[in-house]
Amino acid sequence: MAMRNYLILCAAVTVLTCLAVLFIPGLSEAIETALLGFLASNASG
């Protein structure tokens, strides 16, 4: 994958994730739970 396409893909995923967190309550809760679980599992090791 070319660097330009990769950067465009990362930017699109970032924008979609931000919009989902702002406007979709259930999805934002799921993302928050997954993120907290990920951070907790890596912080204890």
Stockholm file with secondary structure:
# STOCKHOLM 1.0

chainA/1-45         MAMRNYLILCAAVTVLTCLAVLFIPGLSEAIETALLGFLASNASG
#=GR chainA/1-45 SS CCHHHHHHHHHHHHHHHHHHHHHCHHHHHHHHHHHHHHHHHHHCC
#=GC SS_cons        CCHHHHHHHHHHHHHHHHHHHHHCHHHHHHHHHHHHHHHHHHHCC
//
